[in-house]
Every structure is written in C-alpha cells, then in structure tokens.
Amino acid sequence: MHFLITYDVETTTTEGQRRLTKVAKCCKNYGQRVQNSVFECLLTEKDLITLRSALSSIINKETDSIRIYRLGNYYKTKIEQIGKETSFDIEGTLII
C-alpha cells in the first residue's frame, strides 16, 4: 500500500533540530523524500506499524506532528506534479 508521510517538527531548539533529523532518517528508511518534510512510502501493514512506532518514539507529542495518508493502489492517478520533479517511480526498477 502506498502512503504519504508528512511531518512538522519544532526546530527552535537544538533538541528539536535533532528530532527533525531523526524523523527524516527514519522516513528515508521506508520511502523517498518528495518535499522537505514529505515522503512517499510503499509499506506493508507490518512496516506501517513499525514506522508509526518509531516515529512516535522520536517526536515530542506536545510540539511536533506527523500525518500519514493512505494513497491506495491507484495513487498515481491522485498525484499532480507542477514544476521540478525529483521523485522516481517507487515501484519501478532501481539501477544503482
């Protein structure tokens, strides 16, 4: 299943800046960054539970927020890109 993960982490403190970095690294393990605080992820239900738990343990629930959107199987028809496109087909072949 395809998901969109967005986050807003308070960064006025050094601790907040560290949390922001940790959240980004955690999300990067599961998908691709498509905007500064937005990741597209292809996840199983087990992956989603693991990611949700990891993110919950990183953020400060008083000042930070994470939103998880289920895009479904036909997500490509629900995304419109305007301007520079920096993402790749998450289901396609990746050549390194």
C-alpha positions as CSV (number, residue, x, y, z in Angstrom):
1,M,0.0,0.0,0.0
2,H,1.2,3.5,-0.8
3,F,1.4,6.1,1.9
4,L,2.3,9.8,2.2
5,I,4.1,10.7,5.4
6,T,4.3,14.4,6.3
7,Y,5.8,15.9,9.4
8,D,6.2,19.2,11.2
9,V,8.9,19.2,13.9
10,E,9.5,22.3,16.1
11,T,13.1,23.3,15.4
12,T,13.7,26.4,17.5
13,T,15.8,24.3,19.9
14,T,18.8,22.1,19.4
15,E,16.8,19.1,20.7
16,G,14.1,19.9,18.1
17,Q,16.6,20.1,15.3
18,R,17.9,16.6,16.3
19,R,14.3,15.2,16.3
20,L,13.8,16.6,12.8
21,T,17.0,14.8,11.6
22,K,15.9,11.6,13.2
23,V,12.4,11.8,11.8
24,A,13.8,12.4,8.3
25,K,16.3,9.5,8.6
26,C,13.6,7.2,9.9
27,C,11.3,8.0,6.9
28,K,14.1,7.7,4.5
29,N,14.4,4.0,5.5
30,Y,10.9,3.4,4.2
31,G,10.5,5.6,1.2
32,Q,11.6,8.6,-0.8
33,R,11.6,12.2,0.0
34,V,9.4,14.2,-2.4
35,Q,9.4,17.5,-0.5
36,N,11.3,18.8,2.5
37,S,9.0,17.2,5.1
38,V,7.1,14.8,2.8
39,F,7.9,11.2,2.0
40,E,6.2,8.7,-0.3
41,C,6.4,5.2,1.0
42,L,5.4,1.7,-0.2
43,L,4.6,-0.2,3.1
44,T,3.1,-3.4,4.2
45,E,0.9,-3.3,7.3
46,K,3.8,-4.6,9.4
47,D,6.1,-1.8,8.0
48,L,3.4,0.8,8.8
49,I,3.1,-0.4,12.4
50,T,6.9,-0.4,12.8
51,L,7.3,3.1,11.2
52,R,4.5,4.5,13.2
53,S,6.0,3.2,16.4
54,A,9.5,4.5,15.6
55,L,8.2,8.0,14.7
56,S,6.1,8.1,17.9
57,S,9.2,7.4,19.9
58,I,11.2,10.2,18.3
59,I,8.8,13.2,18.3
60,N,7.6,15.4,21.1
61,K,3.9,15.0,21.0
62,E,3.4,18.4,22.6
63,T,5.1,20.4,19.8
64,D,5.5,18.1,16.7
65,S,3.1,16.3,14.4
66,I,3.1,13.6,11.9
67,R,0.4,12.9,9.3
68,I,0.1,9.6,7.5
69,Y,-2.1,9.4,4.4
70,R,-3.1,6.2,2.7
71,L,-2.9,6.7,-1.0
72,G,-4.2,3.3,-2.0
73,N,-3.3,1.2,-5.0
74,Y,-4.2,3.8,-7.6
75,Y,-2.2,6.6,-6.1
76,K,-0.6,7.7,-9.4
77,T,-3.9,9.0,-10.6
78,K,-4.2,11.1,-7.4
79,I,-0.9,13.0,-7.7
80,E,-0.4,16.0,-9.9
81,Q,3.1,17.4,-10.2
82,I,3.8,21.0,-11.1
83,G,7.4,22.2,-11.5
84,K,10.6,20.3,-10.9
85,E,10.0,16.6,-10.4
86,T,12.6,15.0,-8.2
87,S,10.9,11.7,-7.3
88,F,11.3,8.3,-9.0
89,D,8.8,5.5,-9.6
90,I,8.8,3.8,-6.2
91,E,7.5,0.5,-7.9
92,G,9.9,0.7,-10.8
93,T,13.4,-0.8,-11.2
94,L,16.1,1.0,-9.4
95,I,19.6,0.8,-11.1
96,I,22.5,1.8,-8.9
